[in-house]
Amino acid sequence: MVESDPRSRSPRLLVLGAGPAQLGLLEAARARGVWLAVVDRNPAAPGFRFADRRCILSTEDEPAIDRLAGALGVDGLVAPGTDWPIGVAARIAERAGLPHPLTPRTAMLATNKLRQRERLDEAGVPQPRWWVVGAGDDRPPARLPCIVKAPDRQGQRGLTLVRAAGDLQGALELARAESRGNVALVEELADGPEVTVVGFSAAGSFHALAVTDRLTADPPAYGVALAHVWPSEHADAASAVAEQAVNALEIGDGPSYTQLRIGVDGPQVIEVAARLGGGHDAELVEAATGVPLNGLAIDAALGDAPAVPPPERLVGGAVTRFLVAPPGEVEDVHVPAALPGVRQVRIYREPGSVVEQLRRGSDRAGALLAVGDSRAEAVELAERAAAAISFRVAAERVA
């Protein structure tokens, strides 16, 4: 019997996460014939439909994922769209001698907001004033309004916008309860519009692929994005500061996602993630500029040296518009067959699922991607499409 050449087999990729934030990369990997082992603790996670091997595990269960990677003989690991598993993937890859765009040190800087703030300060990167508060510490000398957050969580877990002094202690307790290290990070509220720089680094060279205006919801859903709109008038200034931040965190390879506020003194970094954005940012980048960002992230995870093509302007404007459903148990979702300008619709909430009041990103019900001949037209088409997509719910069934 003649054994086949192992180089002829499909590359094997372990993907941490099978939720909405991972769908774009999973689709891109499936389209290019990559064998996929997909980890998620939710058996009904939508990304499992792309998996060759479904692995019902928490994406934070590092020992179990370590054993799984060895047993499956994977060629690489990737954690798109979510923060903490980035470190899990980087540490496992280092122990197993697998390629990975990030070292464990860089992954730590990218996933712990406290360590990230310290490093950005050392490098002189503009950012809001901040304080760290542990159990039993006095209240910080914060200027109100301020933001209180758990430094090692994402998705608005433990996040509070504090406007009144009497609300500060409760916000600190919430953040410490959510934090893995029982500490809270307090930041001055930066004024000005919020933007996102979607980038990719290769061999230490940073490429700003798209800069979008990040439109967010009102409290109690503070920080939850309702739309990403491209292009942004703040692109040049934001890209320059994002590059400073990415380099300061030693992200020399792979995707990055930097949120900034544009104040009167210029951009300030809110946070940097060394991963694909969780709001279908890679799909927006490809629709707007032609750069296959999901494919670049797959290459980086498998140890291939990706060549980053220069962005082109393929459309006048592009919008990722998130969908919000009324609270209740979903009975039916209607998506019209014809939605002008819409390239993609993703529904997160199928019939039988329960929608909560919008407080976190995970409470959103779906998203669509619309393009137009101008930014204004893309926004208009996105809003029309969002209004045409309906979720029928049984409100009396909400727990």
N, C-alpha and C positions, 0 to 999 in steps of 0.2 A: 504494500500500500504506500503510495506516494503522498507525503504530507503537503498541504498547500503552503504557499509562501505566506508567513504571518504578516508580511507587509501589505498583502493584498486584501486583508480583512478591513472591514469598516472600523474607523476609530470609535473608541468606547468612552463615552462621557458621562460622568455622574453629576446630575443637576440637583442642587439643593433648593427645593421648592417647586410646587406644582400649582400655585395659585394664579390669579390674573396677572400678577407682576412678572411671571415667568413665561407667559404664553408666547410672546414674540420670539424669544430665544429658542424655545422648544420647537416652534413651527419652523424656524430657520434651520435648526439642526436636523429635523426630520427631512426637510426638503433636500438637504445635501447628503443624506444617507448615513448620518451619524447614528450609531447604536446608543440608545439612551436608557440609563438607569435613573429613575426620578424618585426623590425622597420627599415625602410630605406626610404629616400625621393625619391629615383629613382624607379618608378613603374616597370621598366624592370630589376631590380637588380636580378642577377642569383640565389641568395639564397632564393628568395621567393618561389621557387618550393618545398622547404622543409617545408613551413609554414602551420600551421593549421589556423593561423590568420595573414593576411597581413596588416601591419600598415604603411600607407604612411605618414611618419613624418620624420623630421630631427632627427638624433640621438643626436643632441645637444639641442633639445627642451625639456628641463627638466620639466617644468610645465605640458606639454601635456603627456609626458611619465609617469610622476607621477600619473596623473589621469588614464591613461591606465592601469598601473600596478594594481591599486586598483580595477578598473572595471573588469579586467580579473581574479582577484584572483590568481595571479601567485605565485609560490613558491620560485622563485629566479630570479636574473637578471645577465646577463653576457655581457661584451663588448670585444669580442676577436678581435685582429688584428688592433685596432685603439685606439688612446690615449685619447682624450678629453672625450668621452662617459664613460671612466672608472670612472671618478669622478661623472658623472651623475648617474650611476648605484649604486655607493657606497652611495651617499647621499640619493637616493630614498630608498634603502634597509634599511638604518638606520632609516629614518622617518617611514617606514612601518613595522618595526620590523621583516624584512626578513633577512635570513642568507646572508652573503657576506664575501668573504675572506679578503677584504680590508676595513679599516676604511676610512672615508672621509679625514682625515689628511694624511694617507698614500697615498691615491689616488692623493691628491694635490701634494705631494712630487714627485710622479711618473710621473705626467703629466705636471708639470711646470719646464722647464729646469733650470730656474734661482733658484728656491727654491731647486731643486735637487743639483745644484752645491754648494749652500751654505751648505746644509746638508752633502754632501760628504767631503767638506773642513773641517767641524767641526769634522768629524769622521776620518780624516787623510787618506781618500781613494785617491790613486794616480789618478790624472786627469790633463788635460791641464790647463795652466794659462788662466784666463778668466776675462772679464770686462762686466759691464752692462752699456748701453748708453740709456738715455732718450731723449725726444725732447728738443732741445736747448743745449744739453751737448756738450762739446768739444770732439773732436775725442779722443778715448782712446789711451794710449801709447802701441798699439799692435805691436808685431813683425810680419812682413810679411814673408811668407804668413800667412793668418789667415782665420778663418771661421766666417761669420756673419750669425746669424739666429734669427728667431722669437722664443722666449722662450716657447711659448704655442701652437706651431703648429707642424705638422709632415708631412712626405711625401715630403720633400724638399720645402715646401711653405716658402718663405722668406729666403731661404738658398743661400748663395753666397760664393764661394771660391775667396778670394781677394789676388792677387799677387802683384799688383801695388798700390802705395799710392793714386794715382789719382782716383782709383775705390772704395775707402773705403766709401766715403760719400754717393754715390749712393746705395751701399749695405746696409748701415745703414738705409737709407730712405725706401728701400724696406722692410727690416725686420720690422721696426716700423709700416709700413703700414699694414703688415700682422698680427702683434701681436695684441692680444686683449687688452694689456695694454700699447701700444704705446712705447714699449722699444725694444731694440735690445741686443742680447747677442753676445759678441765677444770672440772667443776662438783661442788660438794659434793652428796652424796646427800641430797635432801630427804626427811624422814620424813612419814608420814601417807598417807591414801588419795589416789588420783589421780582427778581429774574432768576432764571436757571441757565447755567452754562453746561451744555452737554458736550463732553470732550472725550478724547482718546489719546493715550500716550503710547509711543513706540520708541524703544531704545532711548528713553529719556527726553524725547521731543514731544511737546504737548500740542495737540491739534484741537482748537475750538470748532466743533462741527455745527452747532446751532445754539443760539441764545433766544430763549422764549420769555415772555412776560408771564409770570405765575399769578393767576387770579384766584384768590382764596375766599372761603366762606366766612360768614360772620360767626361770632361766638353763639352757641357753645362749641362750634366746630372750628375754633381758631387754628390756623395753620393747614387746614385741609384744602387742597387744590380743587377748584372747580373747572379750571381750564389752563392750558398752556398755549400761548398764542405766539406764532412766529410770522415775521421777524420782529425783533425788538429794537427800538431806537437806542437802547443802552448797550448794544452788542460790543462795541469796541472797548469801552471802559470796563465792562464786566468781564470780558474775556481776558484782559490783561491781569486783573486781580485774581481771577480764577486760576490762571497759569501760575502766579506767585504761590497761591495756596496749595495747588496740586504738587508743585515742586518742593514746597516746604515739608509736605507730608511724605515725600520720597516715593510718590506714585509715578514710577518711570515707565510702566507698561500697563496696558489695559484701559478699560473705560472709567470715566469719572463723571460725577454729577454734583455740581456746585450751586448752592443757593446763596443769593446775595440780596442785600437791600441797597438801593441807590439813594443815598442821602445827599444833603447839601454839600458835604465835603467829599463826595465820591462814593464808590461801592464799598460795602462792608460785607465780609463773609459771615453768613449765618451757619452754614455747615457744608462739609465736603463728604461725599460718599465715593468709595473706590469700587464702583459697580455701575451696571446699567440702572437707569432710573426705573422706579416701579410704576410709572404712569404712562407706559407705552411710548417713552421718549425715543427709543431706537426706531420705532416705526415712523414717527413724525420726521426724524432726521432723514430716513431713507426717502420718504415721500417728497420732502422739501428740497433735499440736496443730492440725492442719489447715493449717498454713502451708506453701505450695508453694515450698520453698526452692530447688529446682532451677529453677523458673520465674523466681524473683526473680534468680537468678544469670544466667539467659539474658537477662532484661531489662537488667540492668546491663551485660552484655557488648555488647549492641546499642545502648546509649545511651538506652534508655527509662528514665524515672524511676520506679522501682518503688514502689508504695505497700505498706508492710509491714503486713499485717493482724495484729491482736493474737492471740497464741496462745490457743487454747482447750484444755481438757482433754477430749479425745475418748475416751480409754481410761484405765484405772487404772494401767497399766504397759506398758512397751514395752522390748524387748531386741533388739539386734543381736548375734547369737551366731555367731562364726566357726567354721568347720569345719576340723578337722585330720585329715589322712589319714596312715596309716603310710607310711614311706619305701618307695619302689619305683616300678615302672612301672604306671600305672593300667590295669587290664584292664576294669573295669566300675564304674559308679556307680549305686546304687539309691536313688531318692527315692520314698518311699511316696506314693500318690495322696492320702491323707487325713492331714494333720498338723494337729490341732486348734490353733487360735490363730495359726497361721502365715500371714502375709500374703504372704511372698515367700521364695523360695529361689534363691540364685545359686550355681552350681557353676563353679569356676575351672579345675578339672582334668578334662579329658575323657580318654577311653580313649586310650592311647598316650603320654600325657604322663608325665613323671617327677617324683615328689614327693621332695624332700629332707627331712632332719630339720629340724624347726621351729627356725629361728634368726632369720629376718626375717619381716616382714609378707608379703613376696612368697611365702613358703613355705606360707601358708595355702591350703586346698583349696576354700574356699567360705564362704558366709555365709547366714544366714536371719534374718528379721525376725518376731518373735512379739509378740503383744499379749495382755493379760489384764485382768480386772476390778480387779486390784491388781498392784503391783510383784512381789510374791511369786508370784502366779499366772503372770505373764508369764515370770519366770525359770524356773519349773517347766515350763511348756509349751515354752520354748526348749530346755531340757536334754533333755526327752523327744524332741523332734524331732531334735536333733543326734544322739542315740543311735540313732535309727531310720534315719538316712541313712548308708549304708555305702559305703566305697570298697574294692574288691578290688584288691590289687596283687600283682605278682610281685616279691617282695623280692630274689630272686637277680639281678635285672636292674639293680639300682642300680649306677651307676658308682662 
